[in-house]
Amino acid sequence: MVSNHPYDLSLFPLGVTLLEDTMVVIRPMTPEDEPALLAFFQALPDDVRYFMREDPASPQVLHQWFQSLDYGTSLPLLAFLEGQVVADATLERSTVPARRHVGELRVQVRPDVRHLGLGSVLMRQLMNLANQAGLEALTFEAVLGKEDEALHSAQWLGFDEVGRLLRAARDPQGQRYDVVVMEAMLGSWIDWWPVRVAVGQVQVRFPW
């Protein structure tokens, strides 16, 4: 179910000029994207997929995602470069009424395009949509030492560390890592946060 949701998606598909003048197109995921998204996840390195909550490189797992596609509880944005999916970012919302005012962001970017700022752009777009839909806050989690680029992007976008799960993640060799929990409050501040948006295109310049 992709029609019954609180988001204004009229801006999409959205052309985005990243660093190095790389052009991508961002839009919400549709049922027709299953083969392209499967190829994206299967191409991710094993050590990246290992720290994900599920393994979407499994056709069965990914197919279940598409079977239960519902923008009201999970809004995925995909980024396309030359027709290939190069990033996936999702805004998750609980079905529990007491928690519907808070969402969670998740993002995965293909390693060879991470230095272009695409993860930050996707997170910012989801923050905009969440804010417009009346959400009050967003959370984001990342494994310290393994997902540091995502942490830096979240910090630049206004997320603050609110907790840390000590040694909560473990790699295949048994080494443990902290999981950082971050939160961003939404509201009027998001209107002036430093990503300039024009109709049909986003021009981004990052401070690093």
KAURLIN-V433493 format. One record per pair of residues at least 24 apart in sequence whose C-alpha atoms are under 8 Angstrom apart, sorted by sequence separation. I is the first residue (numbers start at 0). J is the second residue. D is the distance in Angstrom with one decimal. If there is no record, write none. Layout:
# KAURLIN-V433493
I_J_D / I_J_D
This chain:
# KAURLIN-V433493
37_61_7.0 / 85_109_5.2 / 158_182_5.1 / 159_183_6.4 / 158_183_4.4 / 142_168_7.0 / 157_183_5.9 / 158_184_7.8 / 85_112_7.5 / 102_129_7.7 / 33_61_7.5 / 153_181_7.9 / 33_62_7.3 / 88_118_7.8 / 86_117_7.7 / 118_149_7.1 / 122_153_7.9 / 33_65_7.1 / 86_118_7.5 / 102_134_7.1 / 144_176_7.0 / 88_121_6.3 / 100_133_7.4 / 101_134_5.8 / 104_137_6.9 / 119_152_5.3 / 123_156_7.1 / 143_176_6.2 / 88_122_7.0 / 100_134_4.7 / 101_135_5.9 / 102_136_6.5 / 103_137_5.3 / 104_138_6.3 / 105_139_6.8 / 118_152_7.1 / 119_153_7.2 / 142_176_6.5 / 143_177_5.5 / 30_65_6.0 / 90_125_6.4 / 99_134_7.7 / 100_135_5.6 / 101_136_5.0 / 102_137_4.7 / 103_138_4.7 / 104_139_5.3 / 105_140_7.8 / 142_177_6.0 / 143_178_5.9 / 89_125_7.6 / 100_136_7.0 / 101_137_5.5 / 102_138_6.3 / 103_139_5.8 / 142_178_4.5 / 143_179_6.4 / 156_192_7.6 / 101_138_7.5 / 119_156_7.3 / 141_178_5.6 / 142_179_6.2 / 30_68_7.9 / 140_178_6.6 / 141_179_5.5 / 90_129_7.9 / 140_179_5.6 / 141_180_7.0 / 140_180_4.7 / 139_180_6.0 / 140_181_6.1 / 138_180_7.1 / 139_181_5.1 / 106_149_7.9 / 138_181_5.5 / 139_182_6.3 / 39_83_7.7 / 138_182_4.4 / 39_84_5.9 / 76_121_7.3 / 137_182_5.6 / 138_183_6.5 / 28_74_7.9 / 39_85_6.6 / 136_182_6.9 / 137_183_5.3 / 27_74_7.2 / 28_75_5.6 / 39_86_7.9 / 136_183_5.6 / 137_184_6.5 / 27_75_5.7 / 28_76_5.7 / 35_83_6.7 / 36_84_6.2 / 136_184_4.4 / 137_185_7.5 / 27_76_4.3 / 28_77_5.9 / 35_84_6.2 / 135_184_6.1 / 136_185_5.3 / 26_76_5.5 / 27_77_6.0 / 135_185_5.2 / 25_76_6.6 / 26_77_5.7 / 134_185_7.0 / 135_186_6.9 / 25_77_5.6 / 26_78_6.8 / 25_78_4.4 / 24_78_5.5 / 25_79_6.4 / 23_78_6.2 / 24_79_5.2 / 130_185_5.9 / 23_79_5.4 / 24_80_6.8 / 130_186_6.4 / 23_80_5.0 / 22_80_7.0 / 23_81_7.7 / 126_185_7.8 / 130_189_7.9 / 127_189_7.4 / 4_70_5.8 / 5_71_6.8 / 43_109_6.6 / 0_67_7.6 / 1_68_6.8 / 3_70_7.4 / 4_71_4.5 / 43_110_7.6 / 0_68_5.9 / 1_69_5.2 / 2_70_7.6 / 3_71_6.6 / 0_69_4.7 / 1_70_5.2 / 0_70_7.0 / 1_71_7.6 / 39_109_7.7 / 123_194_7.9 / 120_203_7.8 / 116_205_7.3 / 50_142_7.8 / 21_115_7.8 / 19_115_7.1 / 18_115_4.9 / 17_115_5.8 / 18_116_6.8 / 17_116_6.5 / 17_117_6.8 / 50_168_7.6 / 50_170_7.8 / 7_128_7.0 / 49_170_7.6 / 6_128_6.1 / 6_129_7.6 / 7_131_7.8 / 6_131_7.2 / 7_132_8.0 / 6_132_5.8 / 5_132_5.7 / 16_200_7.4 / 14_199_6.1 / 15_200_5.4 / 16_201_6.2 / 17_202_7.0 / 18_203_7.2 / 13_199_5.4 / 14_200_4.8 / 15_201_4.8 / 16_202_5.4 / 17_203_6.0 / 18_204_6.9 / 12_199_7.8 / 13_200_5.9 / 14_201_6.7 / 15_202_6.5 / 16_203_6.7 / 17_204_7.7 / 10_198_7.3 / 11_199_7.7 / 13_201_7.7 / 10_199_6.7
